[in-house]
Amino acid sequence: MTRLLISLALLLGTLPVHAAPPEPQEVFDAMSSALLRAAKFHIEFNVDYNGPQDRTSHSGELFVDASNRLRMDRYVSQGRERVRTLVISNGKDYAWKTFHKFEDAAELRTPRWLKRWMMGLFVRLGAHYMTTSAQLRETDRSPMPTRMPDLDNQYPVKNFRDGGHELVNGQKMRVIEFDIERSRGFVMKMRLWVDPDTSLPVRRVTRFERLNRETVITETYTDIEIDPKKIPRSFDVSEAK
């Protein structure tokens, strides 16, 4: 009997042990770490914004590096109108311009916290808010923050939930959910698909309500790279003047 128990124990000891999948917050923290520690970051994105009063489609490409060089080409389609926004930083000077019948433009000095701020926005809120905030100021007359905004206080991440696994383009992705409380009573509910091999996001859906009317923002990241070898052809701020 003793020999049988010993043999059984040895057999069980040779069986593979499957580790429990990481908790949702651990998945989020791994994604955040991968993005924030990157020296260079490149993303191509598509965004569908479906609000109570308007529907728009966004597409574009963004590159930013540790020297605070940045280039973003963003296109917004609403009906038959397609508007382009170009944002460029050479690491010292920063300029943006929106090309449509009422052209807006601004020039300023590049803040030292540009990359950290952009990555922090993307981690919490996604491409839509990251790219719409890339202009830094609404107009040339609006104030420029003197220090990096406190994203942990502005956009606290709460209430992590497990969404299981789903296939995206034939690949198994981890799904997590969480809330961001932007102000009292205004909560953004996030659903995020993350590649378990790279810890990078591939899709995001944001939902929130105002006056009992829901807005849904669906984002797809068609190409996302950490420390890409290819960089934009130009960081010439004169293109956005």
N, C-alpha and C positions, 0 to 999 in steps of 0.2 A: 504493500500500500504506500509505504514511504517513497519507494522508488518511483511509483506511478505519479505521486504528487510532485516529486522533483522533476521528472520528465515533462510533466504538464507545465510546470513553472518555466522550464527552459524553453519550451515551445512557445509559450506566450511571450517570453522575452525577445524572441526573434521576429515577432509580428511587427509590421510597420506601425508607427504611432503617428496619427494624423493630428496636426496642431489645429486648434480652434481658429476659425477665421478672425482677423482683427476686428475690434469693435469699431463702430462708425466714426467715433471721434479719432481713433488711431488712423483710420483711412484718411480723414480730413487733415490730420496733423502731418502725415507722410506726404500728402499732396502739397501742403503749404511749405514744408521744408524743401521739397524738390524744386519748387518754383522760386522761393525766396533766396536760396543759396546759389542759383544759377548766375554765372557771369554774364551770359547773353540769353535772350529769350525771343523766340519768333512764333507768331501764331497767325493762321488764316481762319476766318470765322464767318459764319452766316447766322443772322439773328432775325427772327420773326416776332414783331411786337404787335400784340392783339389787345388793344385797350377798348374801353367803353365808347370812345369817340373817334378813335383813329386806328388804322392798321398800317404798319410800315414794315419794310424789309431792309435789313442792313447787311452789308458784306464788306469785307476789308482785310487788311493785313497790317500787322504791327511788329516792329522790331525795337528792342531796347537793350542797352548793355550797361555794364558796371561803370562806364565813363559818362553815363547819362546821355549818351547819344540815342536819339529816338527818331523813328520815321513811322508815321501812320497814314495810310491811304484808306479812307472810309467812304462808302457810297450808301446813300439812303434813298430808297425808292418809295414814293407815296403816290399812288395813281400813275399818271404818266410822267411825273416829274422825278428826276434822278439828280441828287445833289451830292457833290463831292466835297469832302473836307480833308485837307492836307495839314498834318502837324509834323514839324521837324525840329530837332535839337541837335546841334553839333557838340554838345557837352557844355557849352558856355552860353550861347545865344539860342533863343527859343522863339519860334514863330508858328502861327497857324492861320489858315485862311479857308473860308467856305466859299465855294464857287457856285453862285447862282445869281439871280437877277438883282438881289440886294447883297452885295459882297460884304462879308465881315472879315476883319483881320486884326491881329494883335501881335506885338513883339515884346519880349521881356527877357530877363536873364534866366538861365536855366537853374532851377532850385537843386541843391545838392541831393535832396531826397526824392528826386523824380522817379528813379527806377523802383525804389522800395515802395513808394506810394502806389505806382501803377500795378506792381505785383500784388500788393496787399488788397487793392480794389478787385483785381481779377480773382484772387483766392476766395474772397467773400461774396462778391456780387456778380462776377462774370464779365464777359466781353462788352455787353451793352453799356453798363455803367462805367467800365474802365475806359472805353473809347469816347463816350460822351463827356467824361470828366477830363480827357486828355487836353482839352483846350485851357484848363487851369482857371481861366476867368471867362465870364460871359461876354464881356466887352473889354476894350482897351482901357476903359475908365474904372472898371470894377477892381476892388483891392486884391492884391496878391498875398497869399499867406506867407508870413515870415518864417514859419516853421512847419514841419510836416504835420498834417492833421492826425489826431489820435484815433486811428481806425478801430482800435479795441473798444473805445467808448462810443464812437459814432455808429459802428455797425457790430454790436456784440453778437457772437454766434452762440446759439442756445439749442437745447432740446434735440440732441442727436437721435436719429432713429435709423434702424436697419431696413433697407429696401430690398435685401436679397441680392440675386444675380439676374442679369438679363443679357441677351445677345444684342450686340450692336455690330452691324456689318459682319455677322458670322462669328464674332469674338465675344467670349464671356466677360462681362464687365460687372464690377461691384457697384451696387446702388446704395447711396446713403441719402438721408434727408436731414434737414436742420432748419432752424428758424433764425431770422435776423430781425431784431426789434429796432427799427430806425427811430421811432418815437413812441410815446405811450399810446397803445392801442393800434399802432401801425406795424404789422408784422409781415415780413416777406418769408414765404415758405419756399425752400429750395429743395430740389431733387437733382442729384448729381450722379452721373455715371463716370466711374473712374477705372482706368486700366490697371489691373492688379500687378502687372509686370513692371510698369513704369511709374506708377502713382500719379499719372497725368490725367486730367479730365478729358472726356470726349464729347460729353453732352450735358446740358443743364436746362432745367425748366424752373422758372421763377413765377410764383403766384402771389398776388396780394389784392386786397379789396379796399376800395374807398367809396363811401356813401353807398354801400351794398352792391357795388358794381366791380366785377373782377377783371383784372389785367393778367394776361399770361404772356411771358417772354420765353421763347424757345431758342436755345443756342446750340449750334453744332460746330465743333472745332475740326475743320477738315485737315489741318496740318498744324501740329504744335511741336516745337523743338526746344530742347534745352541745349545751350551752347552750340548753336548751328555753325557750320563751317562757312556757309554762304551768308554774306551780309548785304544790306541794300547798297545800290550803286552810288547813292548820294545822300549826304547830310547837309546839303547846301541850303541854309535858311532863306536865301533869296528866292527860292522857288515858292515860298509861302508869303511873299510880300506883294 
